[in-house]
């Protein structure tokens, strides 16, 4: 298990986030790097604060077509200077998520924005958190920041062994600027992880292979809850993802109305 988080708080680089709404734009083809695949000109979602762009429609190594829910930036105040650390987005299997959101709406589930966040966490579809580093951090710094919120959840679930595997993997990594970290929580309950070489343009991950697979529903849930729970690590990301969920629901309602007509 990690050293005390408090003992190493001075080396932590992750902090509070501030991010304007994401924007859509067209992006030309990107250059392939490692497990990444080049993409043709396509719509992207732009994180306005960091400038990082993500494909609006994405492919990962398993599941159906995915849709980006929005993006935001996490920053850290260091000596009164706001330093950007990473950009973050979330993807869900578009059709499956839209249909489930529609079922929940017709059942009267949505009374507040937090209900949309809960639907994203609880939904029976693959979901992905994708981070794009905008400064160099060590794997140890990454796990320290994550563990601050994740460790209590894993202790409550009685599954710190899975968190140890997660930490051991990242502690061996050096996450340089433009590295992407992909965390897929599958319907099967596995957390699948990929750390890419640095990329400077949106990439497609349909032929990529995850480097780590941990069979732990508690770990997958915990990671999504620290971004979509009551005290999110990046509040602006939660706001954007809820907006994205509502847009998916709107598209499902239009399709449903069209089919009825």
MARVO-814952 format. One line per field, with one value per residue (C-alpha): residue number from 1; residue in one letter; x, y, z. Coordinates in steps of 0.25 Angstrom, whole numbers, plus 5000, padded with zeros to 4 digits. Layout:
<nodes>
seq	[NUM, ...] $
type	[A, ...] $
xx	[X, ...] $
yy	[Y, ...] $
zz	[Z, ...] $
</nodes>
This chain:
<nodes>
seq	[1, 2, 3, 4, 5, 6, 7, 8, 9, 10, 11, 12, 13, 14, 15, 16, 17, 18, 19, 20, 21, 22, 23, 24, 25, 26, 27, 28, 29, 30, 31, 32, 33, 34, 35, 36, 37, 38, 39, 40, 41, 42, 43, 44, 45, 46, 47, 48, 49, 50, 51, 52, 53, 54, 55, 56, 57, 58, 59, 60, 61, 62, 63, 64, 65, 66, 67, 68, 69, 70, 71, 72, 73, 74, 75, 76, 77, 78, 79, 80, 81, 82, 83, 84, 85, 86, 87, 88, 89, 90, 91, 92, 93, 94, 95, 96, 97, 98, 99, 100, 101, 102, 103, 104, 105, 106, 107, 108, 109, 110, 111, 112, 113, 114, 115, 116, 117, 118, 119, 120, 121, 122, 123, 124, 125, 126, 127, 128, 129, 130, 131, 132, 133, 134, 135, 136, 137, 138, 139, 140, 141, 142, 143, 144, 145, 146, 147, 148, 149, 150, 151, 152, 153, 154, 155, 156, 157, 158, 159, 160, 161, 162, 163, 164, 165, 166, 167, 168, 169, 170, 171, 172, 173, 174, 175, 176, 177, 178, 179, 180, 181, 182, 183, 184, 185, 186, 187, 188, 189, 190, 191, 192, 193, 194, 195, 196, 197, 198, 199, 200, 201, 202, 203, 204, 205, 206, 207, 208, 209, 210, 211, 212, 213, 214, 215, 216, 217, 218, 219, 220, 221, 222, 223, 224, 225, 226, 227, 228, 229, 230, 231, 232, 233, 234, 235, 236, 237, 238, 239, 240, 241, 242, 243, 244, 245, 246, 247, 248, 249, 250, 251, 252, 253, 254, 255, 256, 257, 258, 259, 260, 261] $
type	[X, X, X, X, X, X, X, X, X, X, X, X, X, X, X, X, X, X, X, X, X, X, X, X, X, X, X, X, X, X, X, X, X, X, X, X, X, X, X, X, X, X, X, X, X, X, X, X, X, X, X, X, X, X, X, X, X, X, X, X, X, X, X, X, X, X, X, X, X, X, X, X, X, X, X, X, X, X, X, X, X, X, X, X, X, X, X, X, X, X, X, X, X, X, X, X, X, X, X, X, X, X, X, X, X, X, X, X, X, X, X, X, X, X, X, X, X, X, X, X, X, X, X, X, X, X, X, X, X, X, X, X, X, X, X, X, X, X, X, X, X, X, X, X, X, X, X, X, X, X, X, X, X, X, X, X, X, X, X, X, X, X, X, X, X, X, X, X, X, X, X, X, X, X, X, X, X, X, X, X, X, X, X, X, X, X, X, X, X, X, X, X, X, X, X, X, X, X, X, X, X, X, X, X, X, X, X, X, X, X, X, X, X, X, X, X, X, X, X, X, X, X, X, X, X, X, X, X, X, X, X, X, X, X, X, X, X, X, X, X, X, X, X, X, X, X, X, X, X, X, X, X, X, X, X, X, X, X, X, X, X] $
xx	[5000, 5004, 5011, 5003, 4996, 4999, 5014, 5015, 5004, 5015, 5018, 5004, 5001, 4986, 4976, 4963, 4958, 4952, 4948, 4939, 4929, 4935, 4933, 4931, 4940, 4944, 4958, 4967, 4974, 4984, 4997, 4997, 5005, 5007, 4993, 4986, 4980, 4979, 4966, 4959, 4954, 4943, 4936, 4943, 4940, 4950, 4953, 4954, 4963, 4974, 4971, 4971, 4962, 4955, 4947, 4932, 4930, 4940, 4944, 4950, 4955, 4942, 4927, 4919, 4921, 4924, 4920, 4928, 4920, 4929, 4942, 4948, 4962, 4967, 4977, 4986, 4989, 5004, 5010, 4997, 4999, 4988, 4995, 4988, 4990, 4981, 4969, 4958, 4946, 4936, 4931, 4919, 4913, 4904, 4892, 4892, 4893, 4883, 4873, 4875, 4874, 4860, 4855, 4859, 4852, 4840, 4840, 4841, 4855, 4861, 4858, 4871, 4885, 4890, 4880, 4887, 4901, 4896, 4890, 4904, 4910, 4900, 4896, 4898, 4907, 4922, 4928, 4942, 4949, 4960, 4971, 4981, 4993, 4996, 5009, 5018, 5015, 5020, 5012, 5013, 5007, 4996, 4992, 4994, 4984, 4974, 4975, 4971, 4957, 4958, 4965, 4953, 4943, 4952, 4954, 4939, 4937, 4947, 4956, 4969, 4976, 4970, 4975, 4989, 4989, 4984, 4995, 5006, 5003, 5003, 5015, 5024, 5020, 5025, 5013, 5019, 5012, 5002, 5001, 4987, 4981, 4969, 4961, 4949, 4939, 4932, 4918, 4926, 4931, 4946, 4954, 4963, 4974, 4983, 4994, 4998, 5011, 5009, 4999, 4996, 4984, 4971, 4973, 4964, 4966, 4958, 4970, 4977, 4980, 4979, 4991, 4984, 4971, 4966, 4953, 4947, 4934, 4937, 4949, 4942, 4930, 4940, 4947, 4934, 4929, 4940, 4937, 4922, 4919, 4914, 4928, 4934, 4949, 4947, 4933, 4933, 4935, 4922, 4915, 4919, 4916, 4902, 4900, 4905, 4895, 4884, 4887, 4888, 4874, 4869, 4874, 4867, 4854, 4855, 4857, 4846, 4836, 4840, 4838, 4824, 4821] $
yy	[5000, 5015, 5023, 5033, 5042, 5054, 5051, 5053, 5064, 5074, 5066, 5066, 5074, 5071, 5082, 5090, 5091, 5103, 5101, 5108, 5099, 5090, 5094, 5085, 5087, 5079, 5073, 5068, 5054, 5051, 5044, 5030, 5027, 5013, 5007, 5020, 5020, 5032, 5038, 5045, 5059, 5058, 5066, 5068, 5073, 5084, 5087, 5102, 5104, 5094, 5094, 5079, 5072, 5059, 5051, 5054, 5039, 5030, 5015, 5007, 4993, 4987, 4991, 4999, 5013, 5023, 5038, 5049, 5055, 5068, 5072, 5080, 5084, 5081, 5092, 5094, 5107, 5108, 5121, 5128, 5123, 5115, 5103, 5093, 5078, 5070, 5071, 5060, 5055, 5043, 5034, 5025, 5015, 5024, 5016, 5007, 5019, 5027, 5016, 5014, 5029, 5029, 5017, 5025, 5037, 5030, 5024, 5038, 5036, 5050, 5060, 5067, 5068, 5058, 5047, 5049, 5047, 5034, 5029, 5030, 5023, 5012, 5010, 4996, 5001, 5002, 5016, 5022, 5033, 5039, 5048, 5056, 5061, 5076, 5075, 5065, 5057, 5044, 5032, 5033, 5047, 5042, 5031, 5040, 5050, 5038, 5031, 5043, 5041, 5026, 5020, 5022, 5016, 5004, 5002, 5002, 4992, 4983, 4983, 4990, 4979, 4983, 4998, 4992, 4986, 5000, 5007, 4998, 4999, 5015, 5016, 5010, 5020, 5034, 5042, 5053, 5064, 5059, 5045, 5040, 5031, 5023, 5016, 5007, 5001, 4990, 4984, 4972, 4979, 4980, 4992, 4993, 5003, 5008, 5019, 5024, 5030, 5046, 5050, 5064, 5061, 5053, 5038, 5026, 5014, 5003, 4994, 4998, 4987, 4991, 4989, 4985, 4978, 4978, 4970, 4979, 4986, 4994, 5000, 5004, 5010, 5017, 5024, 5029, 5033, 5042, 5050, 5049, 5048, 5058, 5064, 5063, 5065, 5073, 5080, 5086, 5072, 5067, 5079, 5076, 5061, 5063, 5073, 5062, 5052, 5061, 5063, 5048, 5047, 5058, 5050, 5037, 5044, 5050, 5036, 5030, 5041, 5038, 5023, 5026, 5035] $
zz	[5000, 4998, 5008, 5016, 5007, 5016, 5017, 5002, 5000, 4997, 4984, 4979, 4967, 4965, 4970, 4968, 4954, 4946, 4932, 4922, 4914, 4903, 4888, 4876, 4864, 4852, 4853, 4841, 4841, 4852, 4852, 4858, 4870, 4876, 4880, 4874, 4860, 4851, 4849, 4837, 4838, 4849, 4859, 4872, 4886, 4891, 4905, 4904, 4916, 4912, 4897, 4897, 4887, 4887, 4877, 4878, 4873, 4878, 4877, 4888, 4888, 4893, 4892, 4882, 4877, 4888, 4890, 4897, 4908, 4909, 4915, 4926, 4932, 4945, 4950, 4963, 4969, 4972, 4978, 4973, 4959, 4953, 4947, 4938, 4941, 4932, 4923, 4925, 4917, 4918, 4908, 4908, 4898, 4891, 4887, 4900, 4909, 4901, 4902, 4917, 4920, 4912, 4921, 4934, 4929, 4926, 4940, 4946, 4951, 4948, 4958, 4959, 4952, 4962, 4957, 4943, 4949, 4957, 4944, 4937, 4948, 4950, 4935, 4929, 4918, 4916, 4920, 4919, 4926, 4918, 4923, 4915, 4923, 4920, 4929, 4934, 4946, 4952, 4954, 4969, 4968, 4960, 4970, 4982, 4976, 4972, 4985, 4993, 4989, 4984, 4996, 5006, 4996, 4994, 5009, 5010, 4999, 5006, 4993, 4995, 4988, 4975, 4978, 4981, 4967, 4961, 4969, 4965, 4951, 4951, 4961, 4950, 4940, 4936, 4931, 4922, 4915, 4905, 4910, 4911, 4922, 4918, 4929, 4924, 4933, 4926, 4928, 4932, 4944, 4940, 4940, 4927, 4927, 4916, 4916, 4903, 4897, 4896, 4886, 4880, 4873, 4875, 4873, 4871, 4880, 4874, 4871, 4884, 4895, 4910, 4918, 4931, 4934, 4949, 4952, 4962, 4961, 4973, 4967, 4954, 4962, 4971, 4960, 4953, 4967, 4970, 4957, 4957, 4972, 4982, 4984, 4970, 4968, 4955, 4957, 4943, 4937, 4945, 4940, 4925, 4926, 4932, 4920, 4911, 4917, 4915, 4900, 4898, 4905, 4895, 4883, 4889, 4890, 4876, 4871, 4879, 4874, 4860, 4861, 4867, 4856] $
</nodes>
